[in-house]
């Protein structure tokens, strides 16, 4: 995810080797690794939030189908979503 952060922060970067970024003319781009670490954290948080949102939508959609009178087997057949078993 570090490379993704570097590309996001330095749009003129065309290639990265380790923590060294280069522009289109192979000139080295000075990188602020503190900013990169912050961006990595932001990207990880955004990814986690997106995954959580998708899971919440699955649960919500499943419940709406059950509220309409479908059985869990029918809802699963339609959506492919199987709720986790409650033990």
ChimeraX attribute file (.defattr): number of C-alpha atoms within 10 A of each C-alpha:
attribute: neighborCount
match mode: 1-to-1
recipient: residues
	/A:1	13
	/A:2	16
	/A:3	17
	/A:4	13
	/A:5	19
	/A:6	25
	/A:7	17
	/A:8	15
	/A:9	15
	/A:10	17
	/A:11	9
	/A:12	14
	/A:13	20
	/A:14	15
	/A:15	16
	/A:16	15
	/A:17	8
	/A:18	8
	/A:19	12
	/A:20	14
	/A:21	21
	/A:22	17
	/A:23	15
	/A:24	10
	/A:25	8
	/A:26	11
	/A:27	11
	/A:28	14
	/A:29	15
	/A:30	11
	/A:31	14
	/A:32	10
	/A:33	13
	/A:34	9
	/A:35	13
	/A:36	22
	/A:37	15
	/A:38	12
	/A:39	19
	/A:40	19
	/A:41	15
	/A:42	13
	/A:43	17
	/A:44	13
	/A:45	12
	/A:46	12
	/A:47	12
	/A:48	12
	/A:49	12
	/A:50	12
	/A:51	12
	/A:52	12
	/A:53	12
	/A:54	12
	/A:55	13
	/A:56	12
	/A:57	12
	/A:58	17
	/A:59	15
	/A:60	12
	/A:61	15
	/A:62	21
	/A:63	16
	/A:64	13
	/A:65	17
	/A:66	15
	/A:67	10
	/A:68	8
	/A:69	11
	/A:70	14
	/A:71	12
	/A:72	16
	/A:73	12
	/A:74	13
	/A:75	19
	/A:76	15
	/A:77	11
	/A:78	11
	/A:79	12
	/A:80	12
	/A:81	16
	/A:82	14
	/A:83	12
	/A:84	7
	/A:85	5
	/A:86	4
	/A:87	3
